[in-house]
Amino acid sequence: MISQIILLVTSFLIGGVFLAAISNLILLRFSTSLGIRNKNDVTIRWSNESKPSLGGVSFFVVFIFATIAHLILFYDENIFHNSSYHLEFTGLFLAGSIAFLMGLADDAYNTKPLIKLAVQIMCGVIFVMTGTLISIFSNHTLNVVFTVLWVIVIMNSLNMLDNMDGITGTTVFFILLSCLFGHWLINGINSDVWTLILVAVIGAILGFLKYNIHPSKLFMGDAGSQFIGLFVAFFGVKCLWNASVVSGASSWIDIVFVLVAFTPAAADTLTVVINRLKKGKSPMVGGKDHTTHHLVYAGYNDKQVWYVFLTIGFFATLLTIVSFLFLVNNVIYPIFFFVFYFVIVFFLLYRNTIKYPVKK
């Protein structure tokens, strides 16, 4: 049984890496102008060099092929019809497809912000209607609103973080790794659809990072950031927000899991929002004022900034796994101390933005 699980998980992981690498190689070969945005506008993108923003297409390609592979391998367990989780998976598939198409349209036509927001709200509503719901409040309406807001925030947060080589891909890799280990520690090591889809997309991230780590050859683009943001939001709900529901612990402990696992993205987004609001600027407008940029202003080069976020993400995943180990052993209170990791990282990154302001 264990050997079968290892074989399936390894196959989906390697398949995800290989398919993503091949997809990105093909996109690089055939895209001279397709997917290149802001060619004469370097206000938002850190790199002054125009490169294809099609890397994220491989995420969706791997997701589709992983779904098809699961349908073929487990034909008796139709994930769209007669499985116990068919509604949840249908919601992920439908919302993920919509997010990807919206991002693709944005890469091609610079979609208006209100249209993007409307699509993100639609994705959140689809989650709620198909049973993917954050259950932190006793009031159902509050849970619904909070779930939709969660989807919007994560999709925009990862989109905003996609401003320097390798940062978003690395951050997502560690978040999904936290979700995978959380899923296993709560439900036991298995090869269910959530495990196989997760490892396939984790493989896609690794295949993408081969071309995205500095010096990058291509960017993720909105097609990638919107789909992967939606994907991360789903598994954040599935594996982190509702961990206490499975274990029977207090629902407020879920906040710790989310803050720790999402430390790199959460700290950057919170820092940017605070700094922009203080200056009377909109948090939703792109700019070179992220924590990644301020680290460069402090004297780090692009590769060193990536190492910083690699380290933050690694320890975030490590602490999340330790938190889950405490949870499954019914040792609850030490978990709350791990929130200090988020607080410390946020404080250090925020202080750096004050000490080394944006260069004109």
Contacts in CASP RR format, 6 or more apart in sequence:
PFRMAT RR
TARGET T0000
AUTHOR 0000-0000-0000
METHOD contacts of the structure
MODEL  1
MISQIILLVTSFLIGGVFLAAISNLILLRFSTSLGIRNKNDVTIRWSNES
KPSLGGVSFFVVFIFATIAHLILFYDENIFHNSSYHLEFTGLFLAGSIAF
LMGLADDAYNTKPLIKLAVQIMCGVIFVMTGTLISIFSNHTLNVVFTVLW
VIVIMNSLNMLDNMDGITGTTVFFILLSCLFGHWLINGINSDVWTLILVA
VIGAILGFLKYNIHPSKLFMGDAGSQFIGLFVAFFGVKCLWNASVVSGAS
SWIDIVFVLVAFTPAAADTLTVVINRLKKGKSPMVGGKDHTTHHLVYAGY
NDKQVWYVFLTIGFFATLLTIVSFLFLVNNVIYPIFFFVFYFVIVFFLLY
RNTIKYPVKK
2 189 0 8 1.000
4 191 0 8 1.000
5 189 0 8 1.000
5 190 0 8 1.000
5 191 0 8 1.000
8 73 0 8 1.000
8 191 0 8 1.000
8 196 0 8 1.000
9 191 0 8 1.000
9 195 0 8 1.000
9 196 0 8 1.000
9 199 0 8 1.000
12 66 0 8 1.000
12 69 0 8 1.000
12 196 0 8 1.000
12 197 0 8 1.000
12 199 0 8 1.000
12 200 0 8 1.000
13 199 0 8 1.000
13 200 0 8 1.000
13 202 0 8 1.000
13 203 0 8 1.000
14 203 0 8 1.000
15 62 0 8 1.000
15 200 0 8 1.000
15 203 0 8 1.000
16 62 0 8 1.000
16 65 0 8 1.000
16 66 0 8 1.000
16 200 0 8 1.000
16 201 0 8 1.000
16 203 0 8 1.000
16 204 0 8 1.000
16 207 0 8 1.000
17 203 0 8 1.000
17 204 0 8 1.000
17 206 0 8 1.000
17 207 0 8 1.000
19 58 0 8 1.000
19 61 0 8 1.000
19 62 0 8 1.000
19 65 0 8 1.000
19 204 0 8 1.000
20 58 0 8 1.000
20 59 0 8 1.000
20 61 0 8 1.000
20 62 0 8 1.000
20 203 0 8 1.000
20 204 0 8 1.000
20 205 0 8 1.000
20 206 0 8 1.000
20 207 0 8 1.000
20 208 0 8 1.000
21 207 0 8 1.000
21 210 0 8 1.000
21 211 0 8 1.000
23 55 0 8 1.000
23 57 0 8 1.000
23 58 0 8 1.000
23 61 0 8 1.000
23 62 0 8 1.000
24 54 0 8 1.000
24 55 0 8 1.000
24 58 0 8 1.000
24 207 0 8 1.000
24 208 0 8 1.000
24 210 0 8 1.000
24 211 0 8 1.000
24 218 0 8 1.000
25 211 0 8 1.000
27 52 0 8 1.000
27 54 0 8 1.000
27 55 0 8 1.000
27 57 0 8 1.000
27 58 0 8 1.000
27 218 0 8 1.000
28 52 0 8 1.000
28 211 0 8 1.000
28 217 0 8 1.000
28 218 0 8 1.000
31 52 0 8 1.000
31 54 0 8 1.000
31 218 0 8 1.000
34 52 0 8 1.000
34 54 0 8 1.000
35 52 0 8 1.000
35 53 0 8 1.000
35 54 0 8 1.000
35 107 0 8 1.000
35 108 0 8 1.000
35 221 0 8 1.000
36 50 0 8 1.000
36 51 0 8 1.000
36 52 0 8 1.000
36 53 0 8 1.000
37 53 0 8 1.000
37 107 0 8 1.000
37 110 0 8 1.000
37 221 0 8 1.000
38 44 0 8 1.000
38 45 0 8 1.000
38 50 0 8 1.000
39 50 0 8 1.000
42 48 0 8 1.000
43 286 0 8 1.000
43 287 0 8 1.000
43 288 0 8 1.000
44 163 0 8 1.000
44 286 0 8 1.000
44 287 0 8 1.000
44 288 0 8 1.000
45 163 0 8 1.000
45 219 0 8 1.000
46 163 0 8 1.000
46 164 0 8 1.000
46 165 0 8 1.000
46 288 0 8 1.000
46 292 0 8 1.000
46 293 0 8 1.000
46 296 0 8 1.000
46 302 0 8 1.000
47 164 0 8 1.000
47 165 0 8 1.000
47 216 0 8 1.000
51 216 0 8 1.000
51 217 0 8 1.000
51 218 0 8 1.000
51 219 0 8 1.000
52 218 0 8 1.000
52 219 0 8 1.000
53 107 0 8 1.000
53 218 0 8 1.000
53 219 0 8 1.000
53 220 0 8 1.000
53 221 0 8 1.000
53 222 0 8 1.000
53 223 0 8 1.000
54 107 0 8 1.000
54 218 0 8 1.000
54 221 0 8 1.000
54 223 0 8 1.000
55 208 0 8 1.000
55 211 0 8 1.000
55 212 0 8 1.000
55 218 0 8 1.000
55 219 0 8 1.000
55 220 0 8 1.000
55 221 0 8 1.000
55 223 0 8 1.000
55 224 0 8 1.000
56 208 0 8 1.000
56 220 0 8 1.000
56 221 0 8 1.000
56 223 0 8 1.000
56 224 0 8 1.000
56 225 0 8 1.000
56 227 0 8 1.000
56 228 0 8 1.000
57 104 0 8 1.000
57 223 0 8 1.000
57 224 0 8 1.000
58 204 0 8 1.000
58 207 0 8 1.000
58 208 0 8 1.000
59 201 0 8 1.000
59 204 0 8 1.000
59 205 0 8 1.000
59 208 0 8 1.000
59 224 0 8 1.000
59 227 0 8 1.000
59 228 0 8 1.000
59 231 0 8 1.000
60 96 0 8 1.000
60 97 0 8 1.000
60 100 0 8 1.000
60 223 0 8 1.000
60 224 0 8 1.000
60 227 0 8 1.000
61 204 0 8 1.000
62 200 0 8 1.000
62 201 0 8 1.000
62 203 0 8 1.000
62 204 0 8 1.000
63 96 0 8 1.000
63 197 0 8 1.000
63 200 0 8 1.000
63 201 0 8 1.000
63 204 0 8 1.000
63 227 0 8 1.000
63 231 0 8 1.000
65 200 0 8 1.000
66 196 0 8 1.000
66 197 0 8 1.000
66 200 0 8 1.000
66 201 0 8 1.000
67 79 0 8 1.000
67 93 0 8 1.000
67 197 0 8 1.000
69 196 0 8 1.000
69 200 0 8 1.000
70 79 0 8 1.000
70 193 0 8 1.000
70 196 0 8 1.000
70 197 0 8 1.000
71 78 0 8 1.000
71 79 0 8 1.000
74 193 0 8 1.000
77 83 0 8 1.000
77 193 0 8 1.000
78 86 0 8 1.000
79 85 0 8 1.000
79 86 0 8 1.000
79 89 0 8 1.000
79 193 0 8 1.000
80 86 0 8 1.000
80 89 0 8 1.000
80 90 0 8 1.000
80 93 0 8 1.000
83 89 0 8 1.000
83 193 0 8 1.000
85 193 0 8 1.000
85 194 0 8 1.000
87 130 0 8 1.000
87 131 0 8 1.000
88 130 0 8 1.000
88 131 0 8 1.000
88 132 0 8 1.000
88 238 0 8 1.000
89 193 0 8 1.000
90 130 0 8 1.000
91 126 0 8 1.000
91 127 0 8 1.000
91 129 0 8 1.000
91 130 0 8 1.000
91 132 0 8 1.000
92 127 0 8 1.000
92 130 0 8 1.000
92 132 0 8 1.000
92 231 0 8 1.000
92 234 0 8 1.000
94 126 0 8 1.000
94 130 0 8 1.000
95 122 0 8 1.000
95 123 0 8 1.000
95 124 0 8 1.000
95 126 0 8 1.000
95 127 0 8 1.000
95 230 0 8 1.000
95 234 0 8 1.000
96 123 0 8 1.000
96 227 0 8 1.000
96 230 0 8 1.000
96 231 0 8 1.000
98 119 0 8 1.000
98 122 0 8 1.000
98 123 0 8 1.000
98 126 0 8 1.000
99 119 0 8 1.000
99 120 0 8 1.000
99 123 0 8 1.000
99 155 0 8 1.000
99 226 0 8 1.000
99 227 0 8 1.000
99 229 0 8 1.000
99 230 0 8 1.000
100 223 0 8 1.000
100 224 0 8 1.000
100 226 0 8 1.000
100 227 0 8 1.000
102 111 0 8 1.000
102 115 0 8 1.000
102 116 0 8 1.000
102 119 0 8 1.000
102 222 0 8 1.000
102 226 0 8 1.000
103 111 0 8 1.000
103 116 0 8 1.000
103 221 0 8 1.000
103 222 0 8 1.000
103 223 0 8 1.000
103 224 0 8 1.000
103 225 0 8 1.000
103 226 0 8 1.000
103 227 0 8 1.000
104 222 0 8 1.000
104 223 0 8 1.000
105 111 0 8 1.000
106 116 0 8 1.000
106 222 0 8 1.000
106 223 0 8 1.000
106 226 0 8 1.000
107 221 0 8 1.000
107 222 0 8 1.000
107 223 0 8 1.000
113 284 0 8 1.000
116 226 0 8 1.000
117 152 0 8 1.000
120 151 0 8 1.000
120 152 0 8 1.000
120 155 0 8 1.000
120 156 0 8 1.000
121 148 0 8 1.000
121 152 0 8 1.000
123 151 0 8 1.000
123 155 0 8 1.000
123 230 0 8 1.000
124 147 0 8 1.000
124 148 0 8 1.000
124 151 0 8 1.000
124 152 0 8 1.000
125 148 0 8 1.000
127 133 0 8 1.000
127 147 0 8 1.000
127 148 0 8 1.000
127 151 0 8 1.000
127 233 0 8 1.000
127 234 0 8 1.000
127 237 0 8 1.000
128 144 0 8 1.000
128 147 0 8 1.000
128 148 0 8 1.000
132 147 0 8 1.000
132 234 0 8 1.000
132 237 0 8 1.000
132 238 0 8 1.000
133 143 0 8 1.000
133 144 0 8 1.000
133 147 0 8 1.000
133 237 0 8 1.000
134 143 0 8 1.000
134 146 0 8 1.000
134 147 0 8 1.000
134 150 0 8 1.000
134 237 0 8 1.000
134 241 0 8 1.000
134 242 0 8 1.000
134 254 0 8 1.000
135 143 0 8 1.000
135 241 0 8 1.000
135 242 0 8 1.000
135 245 0 8 1.000
135 251 0 8 1.000
136 143 0 8 1.000
136 146 0 8 1.000
136 241 0 8 1.000
136 251 0 8 1.000
136 252 0 8 1.000
136 254 0 8 1.000
136 255 0 8 1.000
137 143 0 8 1.000
137 146 0 8 1.000
147 237 0 8 1.000
150 233 0 8 1.000
150 237 0 8 1.000
150 241 0 8 1.000
151 230 0 8 1.000
151 233 0 8 1.000
153 269 0 8 1.000
154 229 0 8 1.000
154 230 0 8 1.000
154 232 0 8 1.000
154 233 0 8 1.000
154 265 0 8 1.000
155 225 0 8 1.000
155 226 0 8 1.000
155 229 0 8 1.000
155 230 0 8 1.000
155 233 0 8 1.000
156 284 0 8 1.000
157 265 0 8 1.000
157 266 0 8 1.000
157 268 0 8 1.000
157 269 0 8 1.000
158 168 0 8 1.000
158 171 0 8 1.000
158 172 0 8 1.000
158 225 0 8 1.000
158 228 0 8 1.000
158 229 0 8 1.000
158 232 0 8 1.000
158 265 0 8 1.000
159 222 0 8 1.000
159 225 0 8 1.000
159 226 0 8 1.000
159 229 0 8 1.000
160 268 0 8 1.000
160 269 0 8 1.000
160 272 0 8 1.000
160 286 0 8 1.000
160 290 0 8 1.000
161 167 0 8 1.000
161 168 0 8 1.000
161 171 0 8 1.000
161 264 0 8 1.000
161 265 0 8 1.000
161 268 0 8 1.000
161 269 0 8 1.000
161 290 0 8 1.000
161 292 0 8 1.000
162 168 0 8 1.000
162 219 0 8 1.000
162 220 0 8 1.000
162 221 0 8 1.000
162 225 0 8 1.000
163 287 0 8 1.000
163 288 0 8 1.000
163 290 0 8 1.000
163 292 0 8 1.000
163 293 0 8 1.000
164 214 0 8 1.000
164 290 0 8 1.000
164 292 0 8 1.000
164 293 0 8 1.000
164 302 0 8 1.000
164 305 0 8 1.000
164 306 0 8 1.000
165 212 0 8 1.000
165 213 0 8 1.000
165 214 0 8 1.000
165 215 0 8 1.000
165 216 0 8 1.000
165 302 0 8 1.000
165 306 0 8 1.000
166 209 0 8 1.000
166 212 0 8 1.000
166 213 0 8 1.000
166 214 0 8 1.000
166 216 0 8 1.000
166 306 0 8 1.000
167 292 0 8 1.000
167 305 0 8 1.000
167 306 0 8 1.000
167 309 0 8 1.000
168 220 0 8 1.000
168 225 0 8 1.000
168 228 0 8 1.000
169 205 0 8 1.000
169 208 0 8 1.000
169 209 0 8 1.000
169 212 0 8 1.000
169 220 0 8 1.000
169 228 0 8 1.000
170 209 0 8 1.000
170 306 0 8 1.000
170 309 0 8 1.000
170 310 0 8 1.000
170 313 0 8 1.000
171 264 0 8 1.000
171 265 0 8 1.000
171 309 0 8 1.000
171 313 0 8 1.000
172 205 0 8 1.000
172 228 0 8 1.000
172 229 0 8 1.000
172 232 0 8 1.000
173 202 0 8 1.000
173 205 0 8 1.000
173 206 0 8 1.000
173 209 0 8 1.000
174 261 0 8 1.000
174 264 0 8 1.000
174 313 0 8 1.000
174 314 0 8 1.000
174 316 0 8 1.000
174 317 0 8 1.000
175 232 0 8 1.000
175 236 0 8 1.000
175 261 0 8 1.000
175 262 0 8 1.000
175 265 0 8 1.000
175 316 0 8 1.000
175 317 0 8 1.000
176 198 0 8 1.000
176 201 0 8 1.000
176 202 0 8 1.000
176 205 0 8 1.000
176 231 0 8 1.000
176 232 0 8 1.000
176 235 0 8 1.000
177 202 0 8 1.000
177 317 0 8 1.000
178 239 0 8 1.000
178 240 0 8 1.000
178 261 0 8 1.000
178 316 0 8 1.000
178 317 0 8 1.000
178 320 0 8 1.000
178 321 0 8 1.000
179 198 0 8 1.000
179 232 0 8 1.000
179 235 0 8 1.000
179 236 0 8 1.000
179 238 0 8 1.000
179 239 0 8 1.000
179 240 0 8 1.000
179 261 0 8 1.000
180 195 0 8 1.000
180 198 0 8 1.000
180 199 0 8 1.000
180 202 0 8 1.000
180 239 0 8 1.000
181 317 0 8 1.000
181 320 0 8 1.000
181 321 0 8 1.000
181 324 0 8 1.000
182 239 0 8 1.000
182 240 0 8 1.000
182 243 0 8 1.000
182 320 0 8 1.000
182 321 0 8 1.000
182 324 0 8 1.000
183 194 0 8 1.000
183 195 0 8 1.000
183 198 0 8 1.000
183 238 0 8 1.000
183 239 0 8 1.000
184 190 0 8 1.000
184 195 0 8 1.000
185 321 0 8 1.000
185 324 0 8 1.000
185 325 0 8 1.000
185 327 0 8 1.000
185 328 0 8 1.000
186 239 0 8 1.000
186 243 0 8 1.000
186 246 0 8 1.000
186 247 0 8 1.000
186 324 0 8 1.000
186 327 0 8 1.000
186 328 0 8 1.000
187 246 0 8 1.000
194 235 0 8 1.000
194 238 0 8 1.000
194 239 0 8 1.000
198 235 0 8 1.000
201 228 0 8 1.000
201 231 0 8 1.000
205 228 0 8 1.000
208 220 0 8 1.000
211 217 0 8 1.000
211 218 0 8 1.000
212 218 0 8 1.000
212 219 0 8 1.000
212 220 0 8 1.000
213 303 0 8 1.000
213 306 0 8 1.000
214 302 0 8 1.000
214 303 0 8 1.000
214 306 0 8 1.000
215 302 0 8 1.000
220 228 0 8 1.000
236 258 0 8 1.000
236 261 0 8 1.000
240 254 0 8 1.000
240 257 0 8 1.000
240 258 0 8 1.000
240 261 0 8 1.000
240 320 0 8 1.000
241 254 0 8 1.000
241 257 0 8 1.000
241 258 0 8 1.000
242 254 0 8 1.000
243 249 0 8 1.000
243 253 0 8 1.000
243 254 0 8 1.000
243 257 0 8 1.000
243 324 0 8 1.000
243 327 0 8 1.000
244 250 0 8 1.000
244 251 0 8 1.000
244 252 0 8 1.000
244 253 0 8 1.000
244 254 0 8 1.000
244 327 0 8 1.000
245 251 0 8 1.000
247 327 0 8 1.000
247 328 0 8 1.000
247 330 0 8 1.000
249 327 0 8 1.000
249 330 0 8 1.000
249 332 0 8 1.000
250 332 0 8 1.000
253 327 0 8 1.000
253 332 0 8 1.000
253 335 0 8 1.000
253 336 0 8 1.000
255 339 0 8 1.000
256 323 0 8 1.000
256 335 0 8 1.000
256 336 0 8 1.000
256 338 0 8 1.000
256 339 0 8 1.000
257 320 0 8 1.000
257 323 0 8 1.000
257 324 0 8 1.000
257 335 0 8 1.000
259 266 0 8 1.000
259 339 0 8 1.000
259 342 0 8 1.000
260 316 0 8 1.000
260 319 0 8 1.000
260 320 0 8 1.000
260 323 0 8 1.000
260 338 0 8 1.000
260 339 0 8 1.000
260 341 0 8 1.000
260 342 0 8 1.000
261 316 0 8 1.000
261 317 0 8 1.000
261 320 0 8 1.000
262 316 0 8 1.000
263 312 0 8 1.000
263 313 0 8 1.000
263 316 0 8 1.000
263 341 0 8 1.000
263 342 0 8 1.000
263 345 0 8 1.000
263 346 0 8 1.000
264 309 0 8 1.000
264 312 0 8 1.000
264 313 0 8 1.000
264 316 0 8 1.000
264 345 0 8 1.000
266 342 0 8 1.000
266 346 0 8 1.000
267 291 0 8 1.000
267 312 0 8 1.000
267 342 0 8 1.000
267 345 0 8 1.000
267 346 0 8 1.000
267 349 0 8 1.000
267 350 0 8 1.000
268 290 0 8 1.000
268 291 0 8 1.000
268 292 0 8 1.000
268 349 0 8 1.000
270 346 0 8 1.000
270 350 0 8 1.000
271 290 0 8 1.000
271 291 0 8 1.000
271 346 0 8 1.000
271 349 0 8 1.000
271 350 0 8 1.000
271 353 0 8 1.000
272 283 0 8 1.000
272 289 0 8 1.000
272 290 0 8 1.000
272 291 0 8 1.000
273 283 0 8 1.000
274 350 0 8 1.000
275 289 0 8 1.000
275 353 0 8 1.000
276 282 0 8 1.000
276 283 0 8 1.000
276 285 0 8 1.000
276 289 0 8 1.000
277 283 0 8 1.000
288 358 0 8 1.000
289 353 0 8 1.000
289 358 0 8 1.000
291 349 0 8 1.000
291 350 0 8 1.000
291 352 0 8 1.000
291 353 0 8 1.000
292 305 0 8 1.000
292 309 0 8 1.000
293 358 0 8 1.000
294 349 0 8 1.000
294 352 0 8 1.000
294 353 0 8 1.000
294 356 0 8 1.000
294 357 0 8 1.000
294 358 0 8 1.000
295 304 0 8 1.000
295 305 0 8 1.000
295 308 0 8 1.000
295 352 0 8 1.000
295 356 0 8 1.000
296 302 0 8 1.000
296 305 0 8 1.000
297 356 0 8 1.000
297 357 0 8 1.000
297 358 0 8 1.000
297 359 0 8 1.000
298 352 0 8 1.000
298 355 0 8 1.000
298 356 0 8 1.000
299 356 0 8 1.000
300 308 0 8 1.000
312 345 0 8 1.000
315 341 0 8 1.000
316 341 0 8 1.000
319 338 0 8 1.000
319 341 0 8 1.000
322 338 0 8 1.000
323 335 0 8 1.000
323 338 0 8 1.000
326 332 0 8 1.000
326 334 0 8 1.000
326 335 0 8 1.000
327 335 0 8 1.000
END
